[in-house]
């Protein structure tokens, strides 16, 4: 049997067909059902440490409990995701986890627009404060402008260190200490600005509890917010982002994980792809100097007519090489191709360059 061959299994009684090289978690997602995954990020693969995705598996009359993110599917496997014992088990795990962190309604609200996996698990299983609180992890004083580090909410899932080291390969953060004394640490003096951190924001996007968060997204009061899928305007790569707005202005941006970029952004895309929209200095209309040397608003039709007249006059009086054309690294390749074609074929000059070279 080839790895691409399909096998038949059941998830909570629902029959599905799935390639045999997939994991049980893939089968659960394919069946449009869910289990909590606090340590799992598909970009770095299964970790199997949080145990929240544990499921009951029946195969050849044998019943076992496996971590769905690590276990492989097998022919005629039966998977059960929400038996009474599993529900009680996950509730107990969450109660133990909550005893290690500071978690309240504000914490839940702050993760709604980013990674809300922990919030969803708490809402689904409704754990109580059964276990005594442990000593909170050490506070971090880091005055970098982008990432807030509140390790009172850290559940030691280590998704942030894994995504930084294995996906981004920046190796800016690591684990220091053991047990409840363990903490996320940055070389060399625990300041991100002094480390290898490129402020790509991937640690924020993968953190399930808000222990790491976007400083530019922190709001004083809750407002009704919406997300709009779009493309980052900073370069021609075209990474996917989701703009957050309250109906009046843009409040921030988060990565679009459904885009080909799979959530990866640079520091500009993560923290500045939207900032200029709210700037008071942003040009929203064409401007033209009047006879007094002052800029005044004009229509787009007049702006295009003015450009055409001045361009034609320069070419007629001084030749095509009196013009120079600048392409942009912030648009797609096809747009740059059209501009150089216009400069060389229509205008008749080779005076065209790209702003990324300056």
N, C-alpha and C positions, 0 to 999 in steps of 0.2 A: 504493500500500500504506500502510495506517495504521500508526502507531507501535505500536499494540497487536496488530497481526497477528503470528502466530507464524511463525518460520522454522525450518528444520531444519539442524542442524549435528551434528558428531560430536566427542566428547571421548574420546580414547584408544580409539576404535572404538565407543563407546557412542552410539547416536543419541538426540538429545533435541530437543524443540521449545521455543523460547524467544522472547519478544518481541524484535523487531529493535532496540529502543532500549536493550537491555541490553549489558553489557560481557562480555568473555571470562571474567573472573573470576566473574561471576554464573553463566555457563554451567558452569564447573568446579564451583562449589558446588552447582548444581542437579543435577549428575551424581553428587553425593556423593563427589567426589574433592577433593584438597587440593594447594595449592602454598603455599610460605611467603610471607607478606606482612608485612614488618617495618616498612614506612612507611605502611601502609594502615589507616585507620579509616573504616568505612562512613558514619559520621556527618558526616565532613568531606570525603568524596569522594576520588577517586584523586589520588595525588601522583606516582607513577612515579619515585621517586628511589632506592630501595634496589636495584631491579632483580632482587630475589630471585624475583619472580613471573613472570619471563620464561618464555614458552612458545614452542613451535614451531608455526607455523600454515601449513597448506597450503590454498591457494585458487587455483583456475583454473591448476593445475599449477605455481604459484609458491610457493616455500617461503620463509618469513621468520620472524624472531624478534621478538616484541612483548611489551611489558609488559601482562600480562593485566588489570591494574587500570585501564588507560587505553584499551586497544583495544576497539572495538565489534565485536559479532558480525555476520557476514554470511552470507547464504544459501549452503549447501553447504560451509561452512568446516569444515576438519578441524583439531582441536587436539590436540597431543601435549604432555603435561606432564612426563614423566620419561624422555626419551631419554637415552642415555649421555652425550651432550655437555652436556645441561642439568644432569644430576647432577654432573658434574665442574665445570661452571661455578659452580653454587651452592656446592659445597664450597670452591672457591677464594675466592669472595666471603666466605664465613664465616671462612676462614683469615685473610683480610685484615682483617675486622672484629675478630676475636679478638686480632689484633696491636695493636689500639688500646685495648683495655679489660682490666680485671682480671676474670677469669671463672673460677669454680671450682665444685666440687660444692655448696658452701653457697649460691652464687648461684643455682644451678639449683633447689635446695630452696626458697629464699625466694620464687621466682616461681610455684611450683606452684599456689597457691590464687588468684593474681591473674591477671596476663597472662603466660602461659607460651609465647608464640609463638617467642621466641628459643630457649628451652630445647628445644622440640620440633624446631626446625630443626637444632640442634646434635646432638640424639640421632638424627635421621634421616640426616644427611649425614656425621656423624662426622669433622669437620675435624681436621687435625693442627696442631701448633704449628710450621708451616713457616717463616713469616715472622718476622723479628726484632721484638721488642716496641718500640712507640713510647712516647714520653714520655706518662705518664698526664695526664689533664686535671686542672685545678686543683681542690683540695679546697675545699668550701664549709663555713664555720662558720655554721650557721643554727640557733638554739635554739628555733625554733617548736615547739609541742607535738604537731604532727600529721604533718608530711611530712618524711621523711628524704631528703636529697639527696646521693647518692654518685655523682659524675660520673666516677669511675674505670670505671663500667659504661656510660657514655653512648656510644651508637653514632651520634649526630648524625642520628637519623631525623626529628627535629623534630615528632614526633606531639604532644608535650606543648605546644609553643608553638602549633601549629595548633588543637588542641582548646581551648586557653585563649582564643585570640584569635577564632577563627571560630565555635566552637560555644557556649562560655560567654560570649564577648565581654567577658571580664574584663581582658584585656591586662595580666596581672600578670607574665608572663615573656616574654623575647625572646631573640634570638640575638646574641651579642657576639663579635667577632673572626672570623677566617677560618681554614680548614683545620684542622690539629690544634690550633691555638690557639683555635678557636671554643669557646664555652661557652654554657650556658643561664644567663641573667642576669636578675635581678629589680630593678626600680626600687625605691628609689633607691640603697640601699647594699647590694644583694643580700640583703636580709632580707625574707622573705615577710610577716612581721608588719607591715612598714612599706610594703608595696606594695598594689596593688589586689586582692590575692588574697583570695577569699572562702572558701578551704579547702573547696571543693566536692569535691576529690579526683579530678577527672577526669584530671589529669596523671598521677596514680598509676595509674589504671585503664587508661590507654592505653599507658603505657611498657612496652615488650616485654622489657626486661632487668633491671628492678629498680633502675635508677639513681635512680628516684623510688619511694619505698615508704611504706607506712603504719606510722608509729612504734608505733601501738597494736597492730599485728599481729606485731611482731617477737618471736619466741620463742627462748629460750635453747637449747632442745633440741627435736629433731623428735618429733612425736607423731602418732598416727593421727588424722586430722581428717576431718570430714564437712561437707557443705554442705546447708542446708535453705532452700528458697525460702519467703519470707514477705513481709509488707508492713511498711514502716517505720511505727512507732507514733507518730511525733512530730506529725503533722498529718493533716488530712483529704484531702490530695492522693493519698496511697496509693502512693508510689513503691516499686518492687520492690527488695528486698534479699535477699541470701543469708547466713544466719547460719552462722558457722563454729564447730564445737564438737568437743571431744575425747571425747564420751560422758559427761563429768562436768560440764562447765560451758561456757558460751558464751565463745569466745575473741576474736571479732571479727565484722566484717561486710564484705561486698563487694557491689557493685551487681548487680542482676539485669538483664542486657542483653536478656533475652527479654520483659521487662515493657513495658507501654506507655510508661514513663518512659525507656526506652532507656539505662539506666545512669546517668542524671542524678540526683544527690542534692545536698542542701544539706550544710552542715558538720555539722548534727545527725544527718542520716541516714547520712552517711559515717563519722563518728567516734564517735557517741554513741547510736546507735539500739539498742544492745545493752548498754551499760555498766551500766545500772541493774539489769539482771537479776541480776548478781553482788553487788549491794550488800547489806551486812549489815543496812541500815536498811529494806530493802524489806518492805512488808507482804504477807504471804502468807496470812493468815487474818483474819477479822473480829475486831475488838477492842471490848470494852464495859467501861466503868468499873464497878467493883464498889462496895460501900458504903463502902470505905476510900478511894475515889478513885483506885484503881489499875486500869490496863488489864489485862484477861484475855481469853484466846481464847474465842470462842464458835462455835457451828455457824452455817452459812449460814442454816439454817431459823430459828434464834433471832434472827439479825440481821435477817432480812426481817420476822419477826413484830414485833420491837421498832420497826423503822422504820414499819410499818403502824399500830401503836398510837399512836405519837407524832404521826404525820402526821394521823391521824383526830382525835386529841384536840385538836390545834392548830386544825384546821378547825372542829370542833364548838364550841369555846370562843371562838375569836377570829375566825373567818371565813376564807375562802380567801386573802384578801390578807395574812394573817399568815405565809404561806409565800413563799419566793423560790426560783427554779429557775435553775441555771446550766448552760447547754449547753457543749459542749467543741469546741475547734478541732482536737482530736486524734482525732476520730471522723468517720465518713462523714456526708454531708449527710442521708441517710435516717434515721440515728439521731437527729440533731438535730431533724429534722422530727417524729419520734415523740414526743420529749420535749416540744416546744412544744405539740403536739396534746394530750398528757396534761395539761400544766399548764393550758391554756385550756379544754379540753372536760371533762376528768374532775374536776380540782381546782376550776376556775372562776376562775383568776387570770391576769392579764396580766403578772405579775411574773416574767418570764423574760428572760435576757440571755445573751450569749456571752462566754466568758472571753477571747477574742482581742481584745476591746475594752479590756481593763484594762491 
